[in-house]
């Protein structure tokens, strides 16, 4: 997946996220795909709770 300034490579065990437009070398973040999924699920849950309060 590629966006305006990011490149994301999802693999079974590891996900790599790159910020392509920071000055200097691209910033790279590697995270276990399982952990990334858990963080995304938590974010979605918290967002839903926040929207219910509005």
Secondary structure, DSSP 4 states (H G I P E B T S, - for coil): -B-SSEEEEE-SSEEEEEESSSSSSPEEEEEEHHHHHHHHHHHHHHHHHHHHH-
